Amino acid sequence: MGVDIIFKIAAIGILTAIVGQILKQTGKEEIATMATLAGLILVLVMILGMIGDLFTAIKTLFSF
């Protein structure tokens, strides 16, 4: 779970940026904004899952 999650987040960011720029150049700014928001939500869901795992690990660590 170390470096691979960073590469996944970076790949999502790069793909979102490319798709957003292509859509903006074709004149579809609204769809570009939606694509950017979709990428952001995807990354946030990944991070929230990791935070949930962290809290579970801390809970098991401090349980007596």
Secondary structure as GFF3:
##gff-version 3
##sequence-region A 1 64
A	DSSP	alpha_helix	3	25	.	.	.	ID=ss1
A	DSSP	alpha_helix	29	62	.	.	.	ID=ss2
###
